[in-house]
Amino acid sequence: STDVISRLGGAKFAVLMPEIRNEDASAILHTVQERLLGMAKRNRWPVTFRLGAVTCDGPTCTIDRIIGAAEDLLNDAGKTGNNTVKSRVLELAADK
């Protein structure tokens, strides 16, 4: 009931899951990826997916900071190929 899905623009979407830990978010993304790829294959859609999870807990975690980290993560995933799932935990002391 606390999760929110939003389109950021183009083919970019964000899912806010404020009550999910990083390990659980990664598992959820793998399930989403599997279902999306299955649907694409059944419909013969020539598409691929890059999914990323950014976890942060603290007052320095603004929405702009989280979205920026997610975009960096997905750009990095694009370098290793499509149909990739990546996750990252923002370190409060190290990341600014």
PADRENMAR-738411 format. One record per residue (C-alpha): chain; residue in three letters; x, y, z. Coordinates in Angstrom, 2 decimals. Example, Ala and Ser with C-alpha at 12.3 -4.5 7.8 and 13.67 -1.06 7.14 Angstrom:
<atoms>
<atom chain="A" resn="ala" X="12.30" Y="-4.50" Z="7.80"/>
<atom chain="A" resn="ser" X="13.67" Y="-1.06" Z="7.14"/>
</atoms>
This chain:
<atoms>
<atom chain="A" resn="ser" X="0.00" Y="0.00" Z="0.00"/>
<atom chain="A" resn="thr" X="3.03" Y="2.33" Z="0.29"/>
<atom chain="A" resn="asp" X="4.56" Y="1.51" Z="-3.12"/>
<atom chain="A" resn="val" X="4.30" Y="4.07" Z="-5.93"/>
<atom chain="A" resn="ile" X="4.94" Y="3.58" Z="-9.67"/>
<atom chain="A" resn="ser" X="5.65" Y="6.59" Z="-11.87"/>
<atom chain="A" resn="arg" X="6.79" Y="7.29" Z="-15.41"/>
<atom chain="A" resn="leu" X="9.81" Y="9.59" Z="-15.41"/>
<atom chain="A" resn="gly" X="9.72" Y="10.15" Z="-19.17"/>
<atom chain="A" resn="gly" X="10.34" Y="8.20" Z="-22.33"/>
<atom chain="A" resn="ala" X="10.91" Y="4.58" Z="-21.42"/>
<atom chain="A" resn="lys" X="12.05" Y="5.36" Z="-17.86"/>
<atom chain="A" resn="phe" X="9.92" Y="4.34" Z="-14.91"/>
<atom chain="A" resn="ala" X="10.47" Y="4.53" Z="-11.17"/>
<atom chain="A" resn="val" X="9.02" Y="2.35" Z="-8.44"/>
<atom chain="A" resn="leu" X="9.24" Y="3.68" Z="-4.90"/>
<atom chain="A" resn="met" X="9.14" Y="0.88" Z="-2.33"/>
<atom chain="A" resn="pro" X="9.80" Y="2.65" Z="0.98"/>
<atom chain="A" resn="glu" X="9.38" Y="-0.45" Z="3.15"/>
<atom chain="A" resn="ile" X="11.65" Y="-2.82" Z="1.17"/>
<atom chain="A" resn="arg" X="15.27" Y="-3.70" Z="2.00"/>
<atom chain="A" resn="asn" X="17.95" Y="-3.83" Z="-0.72"/>
<atom chain="A" resn="glu" X="18.07" Y="-7.63" Z="-0.86"/>
<atom chain="A" resn="asp" X="14.28" Y="-7.83" Z="-1.23"/>
<atom chain="A" resn="ala" X="14.24" Y="-5.07" Z="-3.88"/>
<atom chain="A" resn="ser" X="16.82" Y="-6.96" Z="-5.92"/>
<atom chain="A" resn="ala" X="14.77" Y="-10.17" Z="-5.72"/>
<atom chain="A" resn="ile" X="11.63" Y="-8.27" Z="-6.77"/>
<atom chain="A" resn="leu" X="13.47" Y="-6.77" Z="-9.76"/>
<atom chain="A" resn="his" X="14.64" Y="-10.21" Z="-10.90"/>
<atom chain="A" resn="thr" X="11.01" Y="-11.40" Z="-10.80"/>
<atom chain="A" resn="val" X="9.85" Y="-8.32" Z="-12.73"/>
<atom chain="A" resn="gln" X="12.61" Y="-8.86" Z="-15.29"/>
<atom chain="A" resn="glu" X="11.65" Y="-12.50" Z="-15.75"/>
<atom chain="A" resn="arg" X="7.99" Y="-11.61" Z="-16.29"/>
<atom chain="A" resn="leu" X="8.75" Y="-8.75" Z="-18.68"/>
<atom chain="A" resn="leu" X="11.09" Y="-10.90" Z="-20.76"/>
<atom chain="A" resn="gly" X="8.50" Y="-13.68" Z="-20.87"/>
<atom chain="A" resn="met" X="5.81" Y="-11.26" Z="-22.05"/>
<atom chain="A" resn="ala" X="8.15" Y="-9.78" Z="-24.67"/>
<atom chain="A" resn="lys" X="9.05" Y="-13.24" Z="-25.95"/>
<atom chain="A" resn="arg" X="5.41" Y="-14.41" Z="-26.13"/>
<atom chain="A" resn="asn" X="4.45" Y="-11.27" Z="-28.06"/>
<atom chain="A" resn="arg" X="7.64" Y="-11.28" Z="-30.16"/>
<atom chain="A" resn="trp" X="8.50" Y="-7.75" Z="-29.06"/>
<atom chain="A" resn="pro" X="12.12" Y="-6.86" Z="-29.85"/>
<atom chain="A" resn="val" X="12.76" Y="-5.16" Z="-26.51"/>
<atom chain="A" resn="thr" X="15.23" Y="-5.48" Z="-23.65"/>
<atom chain="A" resn="phe" X="15.17" Y="-4.23" Z="-20.08"/>
<atom chain="A" resn="arg" X="17.59" Y="-2.70" Z="-17.62"/>
<atom chain="A" resn="leu" X="16.43" Y="-2.58" Z="-14.03"/>
<atom chain="A" resn="gly" X="18.11" Y="-1.05" Z="-11.02"/>
<atom chain="A" resn="ala" X="17.47" Y="-0.71" Z="-7.31"/>
<atom chain="A" resn="val" X="18.86" Y="2.08" Z="-5.17"/>
<atom chain="A" resn="thr" X="18.49" Y="1.78" Z="-1.42"/>
<atom chain="A" resn="cys" X="19.07" Y="4.66" Z="0.95"/>
<atom chain="A" resn="asp" X="17.99" Y="5.35" Z="4.50"/>
<atom chain="A" resn="gly" X="18.61" Y="8.73" Z="6.01"/>
<atom chain="A" resn="pro" X="18.00" Y="12.46" Z="5.79"/>
<atom chain="A" resn="thr" X="20.47" Y="12.99" Z="2.93"/>
<atom chain="A" resn="cys" X="18.40" Y="10.75" Z="0.63"/>
<atom chain="A" resn="thr" X="16.49" Y="13.26" Z="-1.42"/>
<atom chain="A" resn="ile" X="14.43" Y="12.15" Z="-4.39"/>
<atom chain="A" resn="asp" X="16.85" Y="13.93" Z="-6.75"/>
<atom chain="A" resn="arg" X="19.79" Y="12.10" Z="-5.20"/>
<atom chain="A" resn="ile" X="18.09" Y="8.72" Z="-5.44"/>
<atom chain="A" resn="ile" X="16.95" Y="9.25" Z="-9.05"/>
<atom chain="A" resn="gly" X="20.45" Y="10.44" Z="-10.01"/>
<atom chain="A" resn="ala" X="21.99" Y="7.34" Z="-8.43"/>
<atom chain="A" resn="ala" X="19.44" Y="5.14" Z="-10.24"/>
<atom chain="A" resn="glu" X="20.23" Y="6.76" Z="-13.59"/>
<atom chain="A" resn="asp" X="23.96" Y="6.24" Z="-13.00"/>
<atom chain="A" resn="leu" X="23.27" Y="2.63" Z="-12.10"/>
<atom chain="A" resn="leu" X="21.23" Y="2.01" Z="-15.25"/>
<atom chain="A" resn="asn" X="23.82" Y="3.71" Z="-17.44"/>
<atom chain="A" resn="asp" X="26.43" Y="1.41" Z="-15.91"/>
<atom chain="A" resn="ala" X="24.14" Y="-1.57" Z="-16.55"/>
<atom chain="A" resn="gly" X="23.94" Y="-0.53" Z="-20.21"/>
<atom chain="A" resn="lys" X="27.70" Y="-0.93" Z="-20.51"/>
<atom chain="A" resn="thr" X="27.46" Y="-4.60" Z="-19.51"/>
<atom chain="A" resn="gly" X="24.52" Y="-5.36" Z="-21.79"/>
<atom chain="A" resn="asn" X="20.77" Y="-5.29" Z="-21.77"/>
<atom chain="A" resn="asn" X="18.47" Y="-7.45" Z="-19.69"/>
<atom chain="A" resn="thr" X="20.56" Y="-6.53" Z="-16.66"/>
<atom chain="A" resn="val" X="19.56" Y="-6.06" Z="-13.02"/>
<atom chain="A" resn="lys" X="21.81" Y="-3.95" Z="-10.76"/>
<atom chain="A" resn="ser" X="21.44" Y="-2.68" Z="-7.21"/>
<atom chain="A" resn="arg" X="23.25" Y="-0.17" Z="-5.06"/>
<atom chain="A" resn="val" X="23.08" Y="1.06" Z="-1.49"/>
<atom chain="A" resn="leu" X="23.85" Y="4.75" Z="-1.10"/>
<atom chain="A" resn="glu" X="26.36" Y="5.20" Z="1.68"/>
<atom chain="A" resn="leu" X="25.38" Y="8.18" Z="3.81"/>
<atom chain="A" resn="ala" X="28.91" Y="9.22" Z="4.77"/>
<atom chain="A" resn="ala" X="30.62" Y="8.55" Z="1.42"/>
<atom chain="A" resn="asp" X="28.04" Y="9.72" Z="-1.14"/>
<atom chain="A" resn="lys" X="27.12" Y="13.37" Z="-1.39"/>
</atoms>
